[in-house]
Amino acid sequence: MNPTRSETFQLQTSDDVIRMRQMVRVWMVEMKFGLVDQTKMVTAASELARNALAYGGGGSVCMEALADDGRRGLRLVFEDQGPGIADLELALTDGYTTGGGLGLGLSGSKRLVNEFAIWSAVGEGTRVTIVRWTI
């Protein structure tokens, strides 16, 4: 499925995270997502953007509007060139943290979206892809 629209944003500062959150909300409103879907996607996006900033040293997010067999979706791809995640299974466990937070960022984000994929390699960085669909 090819994106019908896409835009990439840099994530280098906390202000970038705020702007990205606003753009996710704007796109979801334009795509006619309901308030619950908007809130779930903005929350997941915020967590993943903060992770890219805090653990990856900054990165980017590519936002893509999708159309597939009568449904609409928003795909976000977060990428950083940070140290990577040594143990993805452990990192996706509720309560696991290396930074003093609640340890719900990755696992919580996964629960908020319809599709979640993560790739990471030590010394290369991390890429997280999330999608939220609506009919």
N, C-alpha and C positions, 0 to 999 in steps of 0.2 A: 504494500500500500504506500503510495507516494504522498508526501505532505502537500497540502494545498497552499500552505503559507509557512514560512519559517523565518526566524530571527535569532541571532546569537548575541548574548550579553556577557560581558566580562564580570567576574566576581573577584574584586581585589580589595574592597572595603566593605564595612557594614552598611554604608549608604548604598552600595551596589545591591546588597541583599534586599534592602527596603524597596529599591526601584524594581527589582526583579519580582518581588511579591506583588507590587502594584500592577505590573504588566501581566502576570499570570491571571490576576483577578479580572483585568480589562478584557483579556482574550476570552476568558471563560464566560463573561457576561455577553460579549459579542457572539459567542458560539451557542448561546441560550442554555447554558448549564444552570441548574437550580442552585440555590444558596448552600445547601448541604454539600453538593459536589464541589462548588467553588471553595468552601471552607476546607474541605479535606485536601484538595489539591494545593491550595496556598500553604496549608500547614506542612504538608510533606515537602513541598518545594523549599520552604523556609528552612526546615531542618537540614535538607541536603545541601543547600547553599551555605549554611553556617558550617557544616562539616567540611566542605571544600575550602572554605576560608580558614577555619581553625586547624584542620589536620593536613590539608593539601597545600597550604600556603597561597591559596587563591586558585582560580580556575575560570571556567566558563559554563554557561548553560545555553543550550540550543532549544528553542521552543518551536514546536511544529504542530500545526493544525492538521488533523487527519480526517479523512472521509473513507468509510469502508462499509459497503453493503447496507446503506441507509442509516448508518450511525455516524456520529461525530466524536472525535476524540482529540485530546491534547496530550502530546508527548513532550517530555522534558528530558534532555540528556545533559547530565552534569559531568564535567571532566576536570581533573586536575593532574598535575605532574608531581604530586607530593611523594611521600615515602611509600605509599601503598599500604595495603592491609595484609598482614601476614597470615591471619586465620579468619577467613570470611565467615565460616560457620559460627565461630565464637563471637565475632563482631555483630552478627545478626541475632544473638541471644539477648532477650530482654534483661536489662540490668547490667550488661557488660559496658564498661566505659574505660577509656584511657584518659579522660579529661576532667573527671570530677562531676559530670552531669548525672542525669538519672539513667543513662544508658538505654534510652528509648528512641533515639534518633533514627537509626537504620531500621530497626524492627517496627517501630511505630509508623514510619513512612511507608513501609511495605504493606501494612494493614490498611492504610488510607487510600490506596490506589487499586486499580483493576489489574495492572501489569507492573511487575517490578523485576529488573535484571541488574546484576552487579558484576563487574569485572574489576579485578585489582591484581597488581603484581608488585612485589616489593622492589622499590627503587625505580618504578616506572609510573606509578600513579593509579588513579581509580576512575572508573566510569560507572555511573548509575543512571539507568533509564527507567522512567516511570510513565504510565499512561492512565488516563481517566477517560472512560467512555460514557456517552449518553445516547439515547435513541433519538 
